[in-house]
Amino acid sequence: MVLTEKQKNCPYCHEKGGDHRVKMIEDDPDGQAGLVLKEDGWHIWTADPFTFEVLHPINYCPMCGRPLNEEEE
């Protein structure tokens, strides 16, 4: 897979290994969102004043669009 410059330099999705803390994407009084790398892959973490925290598995970085289940060249 050939990456764009934006994907190569994305500060959110370039970690290997598992169980890293949340990299915040959005942090305001109405809600929070971030990326989490766990042993079973990448997840988007969301929380807001009206719901519990939720983890959703994802296949693409929401910030740069890089596929997270493919190896880089």
Secondary structure, DSSP 8 states (H G I E B T S, - for coil): ----HHHHT-SSS---SS----EEEEEETTEEEEEEEETTEEEEEEE-TTS--EEEE-SB-TTT--BTTS---
